[in-house]
Amino acid sequence: MPTTELPHALATRFVALDVHRQYLVVGAVDLQQHVVLSPRRFGFAAFAEWATTHFTHADAVVLEATSNAWLLYDQLQPLVAEVVVAHPQAVKLIAAARVKTDSRDTIKLASLLAANLIPAVWVPPQEVRELRALVTHRNRLVQQRTQAANRLHSVLQRHNIDPPPGTPFAVHQREWWLALDLPFAEKLRVQQDLSLYQTLEALIQESEAELGRLSTCDPWVQQVPFLVQLPGLGVLSAMRLLAAIGEITRFPSAKHLVGYAGLGASVHQSGETNRGGRITKEGRSDLRGIMVEAAWVAVEHHPHWKAQFERLAARIGKQKAIVAIARKLLVTIWHVLSQQESDSHAQIEAVTRKLLNWISHTGTIPGKKRDRLLLLYDYLDQLGLSEEVEQVNYHGSTYRLSERQKQLRATQQKG
């Protein structure tokens, strides 16, 4: 079954781009699969100039998802009837061949487009691309920090040295590390790894601060409260989730989102044999990882999820049970985001505390009022929980709306 519907009534030429690092190859066929544009090789600058004069709104264009696919997509979209970004692995399965050249690949891709057989990927809008790039950058920094920490730990293990008390890689521990009795070359490596760790720590904090700022900006500020209300999810994990999911409206059901995360059970069906298996692990591994992390926190701190976990663990074991909880939690995420509603198992006190943490650490929405309590009630209004909160307990203090704040809220609600 075709995976994308192209405007065939409009398109009379089907153009494929075989994109490489330094160049791309362009070729095209018509509806009858006749080659109407023999494969031609271009540099990217030359192609951008050529495209403006040779493409029309009778063209449909396909290219495989690569690191620069979105730039080409943005350049071509105003010039043609439609641009389709193809799933590279699925295209390889369809168009597998023993003889492989750039020219053959280009024409084969164009022919698949003409036959409406392209397995397309979702093209994220600009704000999702930017969020994904920032999350990926932060993840890369965290990975490098972990590698530096592992190397420092291995030094202590090789020499049977106990780590310093407290946080071993904090700035104030630097003198302890430099005073270790080690060979010169190893001491140099320790010094550099320690400097690298501390530099990466600062860069990670900057990245996370930017993620926090973005959480108070459109379109994310409309979605973060619905995620933060759930156990196991803070602002950082909420932004990582939103980067992976993109737009919740592209998933018609919770089942589709579960499949996208690779948390659905595999199925073997043949003849009269029909059995389920392990999770597929297809789709976004980062989304799957975030959900498992959140599930462990949820089963530790939330009575509803803890009871679910204990019931499942007794039957199928802890590891399978936590994956099942991650899947159930992802189903809940689909419902709260798509329906814009509060979680039926929300703990009001925990939700207000997490929302106040968010407001305190990231500031308020740019250009809007800076009253933290009023902003908290705005978020509670979004969740439909404000009527249940008469006072807020936060860090040992109790806060209530003043008469002036109540009047401001009444005025806003009337407006």
C-alpha positions, -999 to +999 in steps of 0.1 A: +000+000+000+014+035-008+028+053+022+023+088+008-003+104-014+012+125-041-008+150-062-005+130-094-031+151-110-007+180-108+027+162-111+038+152-146+075+149-139+090+129-110+124+140-099+148+122-076+179+136-059+207+112-049+224+133-022+260+128-012+284+149+010+299+170-017+274+167-046+240+154-056+227+136-087+194+147-103+172+125-126+136+123-136+109+102-151+073+108-163+041+090-154+049+063-180+083+057-163+102+071-193+134+090-184+128+127-192+159+140-174+191+119-176+210+118-144+232+149-139+257+157-112+257+191-094+276+208-066+251+222-041+257+259-051+252+250-088+221+230-080+205+258-061+209+281-091+198+254-116+167+245-095+152+280-096+150+279-134+143+243-142+117+232-116+080+240-119+048+232-100+043+202-123+072+185-106+073+162-076+107+157-059+120+129-037+152+127-017+164+104+010+167+116+046+203+127+051+219+153+074+212+181+048+178+169+037+159+196+055+179+224+039+172+210+004+135+204+014+132+241+024+148+252-008+127+231-031+093+233-014+083+267-029+094+256-064+075+223-069+042+206-063+055+184-035+088+174-019+089+139-003+117+129+021+121+091+018+130+067+046+165+055+034+163+020+049+128+013+036+138+025+001+168+001+001+145-028+009+122-019-020+149-010-045+177-035-036+199-042-066+232-060-073+244-033-096+246+001-079+256+035-094+245+070-087+227+072-120+208+039-115+199+049-079+185+082-090+163+068-118+151+040-095+141+065-068+123+086-094+104+056-106+093+047-071+080+082-067+061+080-100+046+047-088+036+063-055+057+037-036+079+060-015+080+053+022+080+089+034+093+103+067+077+131+086+093+165+079+096+184+112+089+221+113+118+245+121+112+247+159+113+209+162+145+207+141+161+233+164+150+215+196+162+181+183+196+196+174+200+211+209+189+179+226+213+159+204+241+183+212+234+181+249+233+143+248+267+143+230+282+165+257+268+141+284+283+111+267+317+128+265+315+138+302+307+102+311+338+090+291+360+114+309+346+103+343+351+067+334+388+073+325+393+091+359+376+063+378+398+037+360+430+056+372+418+052+408+409+015+402+443+007+387+461+022+417+437+010+444+429+045+455+395+055+471+378+085+455+376+117+475+345+122+496+316+141+481+314+148+444+347+134+431+351+157+400+339+190+415+362+221+411+372+221+448+385+185+444+411+195+417+439+198+442+432+163+455+435+148+421+467+168+412+483+157+445+480+120+436+514+101+434+512+090+398+537+087+369+542+119+350+523+108+318+494+095+338+492+126+360+491+147+327+461+125+315+444+130+348+449+167+347+435+170+312+406+146+318+396+166+349+398+199+330+378+183+302+351+170+326+347+204+343+345+222+309+319+197+297+300+202+329+297+239+323+287+234+286+260+209+297+246+234+322+245+261+294+226+236+271+202+227+298+196+264+306+187+270+270+163+240+270+147+255+301+143+288+284+128+272+253+103+254+276+088+288+284+084+297+247+058+287+221+050+261+211+066+241+240+051+261+269+016+249+259+027+213+262+053+212+290+027+215+319+009+184+306+041+164+308+055+178+340+024+168+358+033+131+352+056+112+377+091+107+365+091+137+341+108+170+348+113+199+325+145+185+309+130+151+302+098+168+290+118+188+264+137+156+254+103+139+249+089+167+229+120+167+207+116+130+200+078+132+195+076+164+175+039+170+170+015+147+188-011+152+162+008+131+137+000+100+159-037+091+154-036+068+184-015+059+214-007+026+197+011+045+169+032+065+194+041+032+213+052+017+179+072+048+171+091+043+204+097+006+197+078-003+229+052-024+212+054-062+214+066-081+183+042-105+166+048-138+148+018-148+128+019-177+103-009-200+095-025-210+128+005-198+148+000-165+165+023-154+193+037-123+207+073-117+216+097-091+230+094-054+223+103-045+187+130-019+196+122-003+163+118+035+161+135+061+183+158+046+209+161+079+227+123+081+233+124+045+246+152+053+270+135+084+284+104+064+290+122+036+309+140+062+330+107+079+338+091+046+346+117+037+373+111+071+390+073+066+387+072+032+403+094+045+432+074+076+440+038+072+427+014+048+445-006+040+413+024+031+392+041+014+421+011-009+425+010-016+388+047-025+388+045-048+418+016-067+403+034-071+369+068-079+385+053-108+405+041-123+372+068-115+346+098-102+365+111-067+371+128-060+338+098-069+317+075-051+342+094-018+339+092-019+301+054-025+305+051+005+328+071+026+303+047+016+276+016+024+298+032+058+308+037+066+271+000+058+264-008+083+292+015+109+276-004+105+243-037+111+260-027+141+281-010+158+251-036+150+224-066+156+247-049+185+266-062+171+299-048+164+334-037+129+344-064+111+363-038+099+388-022+132+392-010+141+428-019+177+432+008+186+457+035+170+436+023+187+405+023+221+421+058+215+435+072+205+401+055+235+383+070+259+409+104+243+404+100+249+367+090+285+372+118+291+398+146+276+377+137+288+342+120+321+349+086+332+335+073+334+300+093+361+281+073+394+279+047+383+304+041+389+341+067+377+365+044+369+395+054+332+402+022+324+420-001+338+393+019+320+367+015+287+387-022+292+387-022+298+350-005+264+344-029+248+369-058+264+348-043+247+317-044+214+336-079+220+350-065+217+385-066+252+399-099+248+417-084+220+438-055+241+450-063+266+478-027+269+491+007+259+479+034+244+501+069+249+487+102+245+505+087+247+540+066+278+532+029+281+525+016+305+498-019+317+491-033+341+465-037+376+479-068+396+472-050+416+446-038+384+429-074+370+430-087+402+414-060+400+387-070+364+379-107+374+378-099+402+353-078+378+331-105+352+331-131+378+321-109+391+293 
